[in-house]
Amino acid sequence: MEGACRMLKPFLLAAALLVITGAVRSANGAEPPADLCALLPAAEVSKILGRTYDSPQKSVAPRPFANTAMGTDCNYPAKASKLWFRAYVDPSPSAAAELFAKLSKFYGPQTPVTGVGDEAYVDGQHAIHVRKGKVRFYLNLDPVTPATEKQIKDLAGQVAARL
């Protein structure tokens, strides 16, 4: 019996290590999808905004500063309206937080938003800026009114929940 216990100990230690490693990866959150536009399906946009939006037209979003990641622009056209969703995946949550703070200086005045991502605010044009983990994103509706601000926050909450 003693020999069986000796052989079982390394197996149990290896199994425990695998479980712990998996738990740590889960705690860090899932990786964002390769297609960032998939975070915001057109059907969901249409439902929340109350009008029919086409599938997003995708393009590359420019780097905000040298040596930073390029992003993805997803433009959702509709009759007399357009939703712009821009997203960036940074190397780490700390890099994303640093860039989020640096970029926020260009978008005043700001109203903080709670309950959406790790940090969020609505800018003076009623667009919402959100950071969740290592992802930063922006949603802007044209035309926008203060009344549609809640809808933009709802959309941002849906995106953040998928990250």
N, C-alpha and C positions, 0 to 999 in steps of 0.2 A: 504494500500500500504506500509506503514511504517513497518508493521509486516513482509511482504514478503521480504523487503529489509534486515531486520535483519537476516532472515533465509538464504538469499542468500549470505551474506557476508562470513560466515564460509565455505560455499561450494566453493566460488570463491578463498578464501585463500588456501584451500586444493588443488584445481586444479592448482593454481599457483605454489605451493610447489612441486607438482608432475612434472610439466613442468621443473622447475629449477633443480630438482634432476636429471631428465633425461638428461638435457643439460650438467650438470657437468660430469655425467658418460660418455657421448659421447666425451667430451673434453679430458678425460683421455685415450681414445683409447679402442679398443676392446681387450678382453682377447685373448691370443694366443690359437690355437686349442690344444686339448689334444694330438693329434698326430702331433708332430712338423714336421715330414717328409711331411705332407700334405701342408706345406708352399711352397714346391718345388716339384711339380709334375714331374714325369719322362718324360712326353711328352714335357714339357716346357724345361727341361734340354736338351733333344735331339734336339729340335728346335733351341735353342740358341747356342749350341755347335756344331751343324752340323753333329752329328752321333747318332746312336741309343743307348740309355742307358736303362737298365732294371730298373724295380721298385726298390726302395731302400731296402737294407738289413738293418734292424733296430737293434740297440743294445743300451745299457745304456752307456752313457759317464761318466767317473769318475768325482768326485768332484775336482775342481781345488785346493781347500784348505779345511781343516776341517771346519765343520759347514756351508758349502755352499751347494747349490742345485746340485744334479746330473743332467746330461743333457741327450740328445738324439743324437746318431750318426746315420746318414743316409748315407749309402754308395751305390752309383749308379755305378754299373759295366757296362762296354762296352768293345768291342773288343779293346785291346791294350790301354785302358784308364780306369780311375776310378775318380769319383768325390766324395769328402768327404764333407758332410755338418754336422756340429756339432752345436747344439743349447742348450742354457740354459735359463730357466725362473727364474729370481731372485724375491725376495719378493717385491721389489719396484724399480722404476727408479733410485733412489739415490744409492741403494745397487748395482745395475747393473753398474752404472757409476763408482763407487768405485772399483769394481772388474775388470772392463774393463781397468781402469788406472793401477791397480796393475799388471794385467797379461801382459799388453803391454810392460812392461820392459823386458820380456823374448823373444820378437819377433822383435828385431832390425835387420837391419835398417828399418825404416818405411817411407812410403810415404802417407801423408794424402789424403783422398778421400772426396770430397764434394758432396752433393746431394744424399747421401745414408745414411738413418737412421739419428740418432742424432749425431753420430760420427763414423768414419770409417778410416781404413788405410790398405794399402797393405804392407805386410812384405817382407823381403829379399828373400823369396822363392816364391813370387808372389801370395800368398794366401791372401784373404781379411778377415778382422776382422771388425764386425759391431755391434753397439749397437743401439737399437731402443726401447725407453721406458724401460721396465724391462726385455727385451730379448737381449741376447748377442749371436751372431752366427759367424761362421767361415766357409769359403768355400775354398777348396784346390783341384786343378785339377792335376792329374798325368797321363801322363807327362804334364808339364806346360812350356810355353815359354812366353817371354814378349809379343808376339803377342796375346796370349789367355787371357791376363790380362783384356782387354776390355770385353770379354765374361763373365769372372768371375764377373766383376763389374755389368754387365747387370743382371746376375742371382741374385746378392746381392740386386740390386734395386728392383727386382720382389718380393723377400722375404720381404724386408723392407716395401714395399707398402701394403703387406697383414697384417701387424701388426698394 
